[in-house]
C-alpha cells in the first residue's frame, strides 16, 4: 500500500477528536507523529497515557503519537495536517512557520468576513506551501478505532497527492485522490450547515420523509453553489460531498446534527453553542455561506433558513412554513 522509502514525518496542528484520530492513522505501523494541541494537560496525557481524555476518551492511542503545546516543536515535520476550527486556522498557521512544507487542510468551513475557503486562507497566509485538502464521511471515534473509512484527498499537484495518499493510506483508511480542491472543500463546508437542518427536522418530529427530501434538496443547493465556484459535479457527488452529507445528516455523532436537534426541540442557539466544548462548524459557516450565495446569485433556501434559525430571525415553524411555501418548480432547476 505504501512505498517504504516514502515515509514523510507528519505533524498535526489541532488536538481535538479529528486531529487525534488522524494522528492515530498516521502513526499506525509505528511511524512517529507529533500532534500539537492548545491545552498543556491534553498534550501531557497523550504522550504519557496514550489517550486524549478531553476530546477522544476511551480510545487507546498508538505510543508513536506524541503531543506538544509548542508550535515550534513541529519544525522537523515534513508535512502538516491542519485540523483546527475553520475560524481560527488563519491565525494558527501564521504562527507555525510553515515555509514550503505541504499543508493538508482538514477543517471544513468558510472564513467569516472574507468568505474564503480554507485553501484560499492558507494560500494567502503561507504562499510557499503546497496545499491539499482531506475531506469525507468521517466520525473521529470510528477512524481512531480502525473502522473502515474512505476519504477524498484533493491536491492540484498529482505527484504530491500520490505521495500524501501513500503516506496516510492504511488497510482501513483509504484516500481517493482528486485534483478538485475547491469541490472537496465546498462539499465539506456545506454539509455541516445541511446537517443542522436535518437535526432540526428530527428534533421537531417532522419525519423521515422530510429528512430525506431535505438531504436531496440540500444536495441540489450544494451542487448549485459548488458549480458557481468552479467545483466539479463528480466531486460534489463523491465522498467529500454527498458521502459526507449522508453521514452527518443521519447521526447524533455529528456535532452539527446534534445542534440542529436541540434547535428543533426548542432550545435557543446561543444556549446550545455556549454549552459545547467542541465546535459545530456549521453554526459559523451558515451565515457566511448564506451571504456568499446571495452575492453570487445562487439560491440556497435551506442554508438561508438555517442562518436565520441560528440568529433568531426564524423560529422552527416559520422556517418550515417558508420552505414549504416556495413556488413549485422543476426538480432539476
N, C-alpha and C positions, 0 to 999 in steps of 0.2 A: 504493500500500500504506500510506503514511503521509501525514498532513497536514503540509505543510512548516512551518506555524506552530506545530506541536505538539511541537517537539523539546526535551525537558527534558534538563538536564545530569545525566548519570549518574555516580555514584560506586560503586565496587565494593569491598567490605570482604572481603579474602581473596584472596591472590595464588597459590593453588595452581593445579592444572591446570584445574579447573572455573571458578574465578574468572577466570583468564586467558582461557579460551575465551569466557566471557560478555563480557569486555571487548572481545574481538575482534568479537563480534556487535554490541555496542552502538556500536562505532567504525566499522563498515562504512558507507561513504558519507562518511567524513571527519569525523564528529562527535567532538569531543574527549571522552575518557573518562579518569577518574582512578581508578587501581587502588591500593588500599592493601595492602601486604604487610609481614609482620613483619620480613623479612630486608632489611637495607640493601643488600647486594650484589645481591639479586634485583631490587629497585627500580631500582638504577642500571643493571643490564643491560637491563631492559625499556625504560627511557627512552632509553638511549644506543644499544643494539644492536638493539632491537625484537625481542627474543627472551627467553623465560623459560627459562634454561638448566637450572634445577633441577627444575622441575615440568612443563614442556611443551617439551622440547628438540626442535629440528628444525622448529618451526612459526614461520614469519615473521609477526610481528605488525604490525598497522597502525601507522604513525607517529603516528596520532591517539591511541593508547593511551600515556598517561604513567603513571608509577608513583611512589609515595611510601611511606616508612615512618613518616610522621607523620599520625596520625588527624585532627588538627585541619585538615589541608590539604583535607579533604573538606567543609569548612564551606560552600563555594559550590555544592555539588552539590544538585540539586533532589529527587533520589530516590536511594536507596541499595540496591544489591543486596548481600545479606549471604550470603557464601559461605564462612563459617568452619566448622570442625568443630562439630558439634552441642553437644558438651560444653563448648566454650569460648565459645559465642555470647553467653551472658548477660553475661559479664564484658567482652567486647569492645564490644558495643553500648552498655553502660552508660558506657563511656569516650568514645563517639563524638559526644556532644551532638546526638542525633538530632532532638529537638524534635518538630515536627509534619510532618516530611518523610516521605513514604511509604517503608516498608521492604519490599523484595521478598525473601522468605526462600528461600534455595536449599539450606540444609543439610537433611539427612534423618536424623531420629532422635528419640528421646525422651530428655529430660534425666534423668541419674542423680539419684537422691534424690527429686526432685519427681514423676517420671514424666510431666512436662508435655511437650506438643507444642511445637515451636518457636514457633508463633503465640501460644501461651499465655505462653511465656517473654518474647517480645517485647512483648506487651500489658502484662505486669506491669512490665517494665523501662523501656519507652518508651510510657507510656499515651496520649500525644497523637499518636502516629504511626499513620497508616493502615497496615494490614497486607495484604500479598499473598503468595502462595506460587507459586514457579516449580518445576515438577517434571515428570519424564517420562523416557522412554528416551533417555539421552544419554551417549555417550562423549566426553569433553572433546576429544580429538585430532580426532575427526571433525567436531565442531561448529566448532572453530577452523580447520579446513581447508576449511570451507564445504560439507561434505556435507549432504544433505537431512536435516532434523530437525524433529520436531513435539513440542510440549510442552503441558502444561496450565499456564495462568496463572489462579490462583484468587484471588478477592477478593470480599468482601461488597458492596463499592461498585461498582456496574455502570459508572458513568462513569469511575472511576479505572481499573478493569480495562481498559476500552476504550482509555484513553489510554496505559497502560503497554504494552498489546499493540501499539498502533500504533507506539510508540517502539522496541520491540525487534524487530518483525517485519522479516524480510528474505526475499528470494526463496527461500533455502534454510533459513530458520529460521521456523517457523510456530507461533505461540502460539494455542491454543484456549482461550477464556475460559470460566471456571466460577465459580459463587458458592460452591462447596463447598470451603472452605479445609480443613476437618477431613479430608475424604476424600482430598484431594490430599496432605496430609501423612502420613496413615496408610499410604497405598499406598507412598510413598517410604521410610518407615521400615521397614516390614515386609519389603519386597522385599530389603533388604540382608541381613536375617537368613536369609531363604529362599535367597538366593544362596550363602551359606556352606554351607547344607545341600546344595545341588546340587553345589558344589565337592567336598564330602566324597564324594558318590556317584561323581563322576568319578574322584577320586583313589583311591578304594577299588576301582575297577573293577567297580562294580555294574551298569553297563549303561545304555543309553539308555532302555529301558522304565522302569527305576526312576526316572530323572531326570524323564521325562515325568509319571509318576504323582506324584512329589514336587511338581512345579510345580502340577499340578491340585489336589492336596490342600492344598498351601500357599496357593493362592489361596482355597480354602474357608476356611482359618484367617483370612486377611486380611479376607475378607468378614464373617465372624462378629464379629471384633473391631471392624472399622470400623462395622458397623451398631450395635453396642453403644455406640459412642462418638458416634453421630449422623451418621455419614457416609452418603452416598447410594450405593446399589448401582451406579448407572451411572458414578459417578466411579471406583469401585474397578475396574470393568470397562474403564476407559478408559486413556489414555496414562500417567497418573501411578500407576496400579495395575497392571493386567495387562500393559500395554505395557512398563513399566519392569521388571516381574518377568521377562518373557520375555527381555529383553535381558541383564540382569545374571545370569541363571541359565544362560547359554549361552556365555559367553566368558571367557577368561583376562584380557581387558582390564579386567574387573570386579575391583576390589581385593578385594571380599568373596568372589567365586567363587574367586579365586586363594588366598585364605586357607583356604577350605574344602578346596581341592585339596591344600594342604600337610597339613592335618589328616587327610585321607583316606589320604595316603601315609605317615602315622605320625609326623609331626613334632608337637612339643608346641606348644600355642597360645602360651605365653609366649615361646618362641623365635621363632616366626613373627612375632609382633607386635613384638618387640624389634628385629627386623631390617628394619623398614619405616620409610621416611621419610614416606610418605603414610598417611592414616588409612583403615582399613577400618571404616566407621561401624557395620556390623552387629555387630562384636565388642562394642561398648559398648551397643548397643541391645538385644541379645538378653536379658541378664539383667533389664534394666528392663522390657522387653516381657513377658517370662515372668511377672514379679511383677505387673504391671498386669493381665494376663489372669487370673491366679489371683484377684486382688482383685475383678475384675469378673465372675467365674464363667464365663469364656469358655474353652472347650477349645482349646488350641493345642499339641498334642503335638510337632509338628515344631520349633516355636520353643523349647519346653522342652528338647528333645533337644539343640538347638544350644547353648543356655545351659549345659547340663551337659557337653557336649564342651569348651566353652571354659574352664570352671572345673575340669576334670579329674575330675568326678564320673563321667562315662561315658567308656569307650573307644569307638571307632567300631563295633566289633562289638556291644557292648552296646546302643548307641543303635539300631542297625538291628534287633536282636532285639526290643527293647522296642516299636518302632513296628509291626513285623510281628505281634507277639503281642497287639495291641489287639483288643478284641471286634469281631466282624463287625457292620456297621451299614448303614443305608440311606445311599446316596451323598449324598442331599440333606440328611442330618442334620448 
